[in-house]
Amino acid sequence: MEGIGINAWYLIWGLVNFGLLLGLLYVVGYKPILRMFDERSGRIKESMERTEAIKEERAKTEEAIKMQLQEVRREGDRIMASAEQVGERLREEAREKAKREAEALVESARTEIERERDAAVEGLRREFADLTILAAEKVIQESLDKKAHQKLIDEVLESASLKGKG
């Protein structure tokens, strides 16, 4: 080997140094690097597991939120239906109240009209009686007993009104 320019002692010494360096690197560098890779791999695996757990929790939360939203929508629909029923009932009550008030006003107006008609008829009777007595006085040229004639006129008018109704 010396013929090709390789010294056997240098070669052995180089191989021993290389072996020592490789052993030293294995002890000092390889094991800590492997341990660091194992730790990093563990952290990554743990992080992936936490990510999966978070995804599952998020999915559960989303499902719970969807169910709550559905419940809220159903409750909202129930409230709206109830409000519509209450509104319809209030409208109906208002209609009934307005109808009762209108009927009361009509009845009050009828009563008032009837009272005024009766008063007008009574006034006309008195005036007719006074005119009749006045006409009779003029015809006879003497004063008649007003009370007696009033009674007579009332009887005539009463019998005339009974004939008109019957």
ABEGO torsion letter per residue (X at the ends): XAAAGBBAAAAAAAAAAAAAAAAAAAAAAAAAAAAAAAAAAAAAAAAAAAAAAAAAAAAAAAAAAAAAAAAAAAAAAAAAAAAAAAAAAAAAAAAAAAAAAAAAAAAAAAAAAAAAAAAAAAAAAAAAAAAAAAAAAAAAGBBBBAAAAAAAAAAAAAAAAAAAAX
